[in-house]
Amino acid sequence: MRKALIVGIDYYDHIGDLSGCVNDAHAIKAVLERHADNTVNFTTPRLMTASSAATSVSRRELRDAVKELFSDDSDIALFYFAGHGYIEDTGGYLCATDTRDGDDGLALVEVMTLANKSPAKNKVIILDSCHGGIAATNPGATFAEINDGITILTASTATQYAMETPGGGSGVFTTLFVDALGGAAANLLGDVTPGSIYAHVDQSLGPWGGQRPVFKTNVKSFVSLRTATPPIALEDLQSLTKLFPRRDYDFPLDPSYEPERTDTQRSDPLLQPPDLAKNTVFALLQRLVKVNLVRPKGEAHMWHAAMNSKSCELTVLGQHYWKLVNENLI
C-alpha cells in the first residue's frame, strides 16, 4: 500500500496569503495517482488545500492528518507540504491557516518524531516551503535525526526562501518535481526515485538559482515513487547480453548492416548489399545508441562505422546495464 498526504495552503487568517500552493498540491496529486501506463500508484492520495476561509487547514487538522499518514505499515508514506514555513532558534514550523506568529504552526520536530516512529517501510517528506532545509536538524546540535527508511527533500535550505515561477501560480521546486515524476528524472526502466528527483531539481536550478534544494536520507536503497514511460523497451535492454557476450566486446560491423546507401554506393559491385537480418540488429543497436548504452568505435556515427567496417562497443552506462541484465536484476 502506498499512502500520500498532499497539503497546499494559499489562504492564511493572520499572515500573508500565497498564490501557487494549492495549484502545486493538485499537480502533485495528479502525477502521483497513476503511473505512466495508467496503473494505480498511490491509492487515493489525501488532498488538503486552503484557498479561502471556507477551505482552511488548521494546525490541529494538519497534525492529525500527518499522524494518520505515518500510523501504519504502508510500503510508502509520502507527505508533501506547500505553504509558509517559519524558522527560529527552536527549529522550523509548517504554517497552517490559523498560524499567527509562525512558531504556533506544526513543528518540524513533531513531524520528524511521527515519521521516525512510523512502522511504514519508507517515509518520504517533501517540503516546498521557506526554510524547509531545517527539517531533521537538531537546533542544539550539528547532526541530522533521521531513522531508517526516511527521505527528506526540500525546496530550499534552512536560511532560504522558496521561489515561485515567474508570474506566480506555482513554485519553482514543485514545477521541477512534477517534471521529474513525469519522466525527466526516470532511469532506463522508467523508475523515478527521490535521488534522481533531487539530481534533476538541483541541476535544473543551476548554481545561481537563488535557492538550493536539500536532500537528506537514511535508506539502504531508493524506492521508486513513480514509473514513467521508459526511453527504451525492456526487451531492448535485455538484448545487451545477447549482442555483447562480454562487457568489453567489440561488435563488428560491415556495410551489410546499413540499409541506407548513396546512389554511388548502390551501384558499387564490391560493396556488400544490405542484409535484412543484420538491418534489424543494426536498428536495435541504433536504439541503444540513442540512450547512451552503445557507441561506435573510431567513427562519429554508426552509419560510418558500418560502411567503413568498424565496430561498436558498450559505453560505461551500457556496461552497467549489461551487468544488471547478466545478473538477472532486470
C-alpha angles and dihedrals in degrees: 000000000000118000128189133184111196119189128183121174122187099151122072128178097211110013133052118297123239128218112208109039097090091049089050092051092052091048092051092048092049095052095042098049096074141016120242090267088057095250116138116273112168108018110236100328112220110244122200117180136168117200098148142005088275092060102039125155111214125204090249092052091047093049094046091050092050090047091051092047092057096038102095141043099265119158090241129012108190124188119191122183129182117179143075118334126197133197135191137151093287093055142267133319138197109225118228124196093269095050112130107174106012099246089071089067126095107297115233087220087063092048090051092048091055091046094046092052094043118117089213112121094227126024117192121186119189119184123188095181137104116279092009091142090079089074113122093013120123105228090214097047142040100240135091119243105216124143125206116299098023127127125179125192120179135182095232145005124270091270100041137085123234111241131219125224116264108285093021125247097119142025121259091229096050092045089057091042092055090046089053093051089047090063108281090110098036122125122224090280091054094250117145114201131184089251094054090046091054091049091051094048094044094048093045093052091053126204094295100044096121092235133054124207117233124220125192125169145162106189135127091220135000119257119220112248093193141356113232127189104289116235091230134031118259092236089056090053091048090053091071094090092047094052095039114038089188132028090241095045119133109219106217117226133192136175093273089072093061116073096186116086138168117241090256092052092049090057095046107107092196094058117092111248120236115280114213095214092048090046089059091051091047091053088054091049089051090054089052090050091055091061094044097252097115133031135183118252119230094359136076095229137032091237091062092043090056098041091048094045094244125138143241132229142192118272120226088265090047090053089052093053090042087059092049091051093044091053092047092244092130 
